[in-house]
């Protein structure tokens, strides 16, 4: 079984990283209506599919179905009460959604034919729907259950964690298990939750402003950072080698964009 991972060490990180560009190309298409973004959308979504990451695929589909439409409605409702403009954006959004649906249908047809590179991922979904064991998912659930039991057994560890302690819990895969086990509730909130929540809050304030610069990047950052709450069930995306640099760059870039927007507003009001 071959899975796309380059330049990352595992397919989960690759799928999470490439999803950023999927969202970016979608917002570029919505704002420019330039058709050359559509092949880029197709290529990036195909890249996620070929990673064979169930978490990556589910996270991307969730973002496409829920997060992106909601972000568009929130952003444009704050700036205009013209329902026609909002409806037009959503109509244009149907084209990339149609591309994604077509790719998923094609992948499932090849799976049913018995000669498909996507057998691993579709078999995993079928087993999950039928209530059967799915190895990678079960491992993460078991790690989380053990983490909760260890935290319950010691009030100090509940708040401050167990430290590295690789002999006790080696190879923690989910961010939720990783941060809770190592740093406890305090570290989980301060290190993992707070940067995401603060960044998302700043981006939500930005999308409601008029004369917005770097619009595509702002919406992309919002959708991608929100998606990490889901992606983190499958992988420790914010602390992984290479991917963590990109994550912290996006957080810092978000804060900088908010500061620049405030400076521009102050100049406008002078």
Secondary structure, DSSP 4 states (H G I P E B T S, - for coil): -----TTSSSHHHHHHHHHHHHHHHHHHHHHH--THHHHHHHHHHHHHHHTT-HHHHHHHHHIIIIIHHHHHHHHHHHH---HHHHHHHHHHHHHHHHHHHHHHHHHHHHHHHT--TTHHHHHHHHHHHTT---HHHHHHHHHHHHHHHHHHT-HHHHHH---S-TTTS-S--SHHHHHHHHHHHHHIIIIIIHHHHHHHHHHHHHHTSSS-SSHHHHHHHHHHHHHHHHHTTTS-TTTSTTHHHHHHHHHHHHHHHHHHHHHHHHHHH-
